[in-house]
Amino acid sequence: MDQLVQIVGAMLILIAYAAAQFGAMSQHSRGYLVLNLVGSAVLAVLAFYEELWGFLLLEAVWAAVSLWSLVQLARGRRLSAGH
C-alpha cells in the first residue's frame, strides 16, 4: 500500500512538472502549486515513517515552498519569475 501512495504522490508532482513544461499549466498557477504541495506532503509523510531523512528534507522543503507560494497568491500577491 505504501508503494501505491508513493506512486500517487510522485505522479502529482510529475503531472504538474510535465504540464508546465508543455505549456499546459503555469508554474505560478494554483493548480500547479496544489499538485506540488499535495504530492510532496504525501512523500514527506512517508519519508518520515520510513526514517528517510534526506528525502524528508527534500519533500518537506518542496511542500513548504509550495505552501508559501499558495499563501502569497491567496493574499493577492503576484509571484515573480524567480519563484
Sequence and secondary structure as in RCSB ss.txt:
>XXXX:A:sequence
MDQLVQIVGAMLILIAYAAAQFGAMSQHSRGYLVLNLVGSAVLAVLAFYEELWGFLLLEAVWAAVSLWSLVQLAR
GRRLSAGH
>XXXX:A:secstr
 HHHHHHHHHHHHHHHHHHHHTTSS TTSHHHHHHHHHHHHHHHHHHHHHT HHHHHHHHHHHHHHHHHHHHHHT
T    TT 
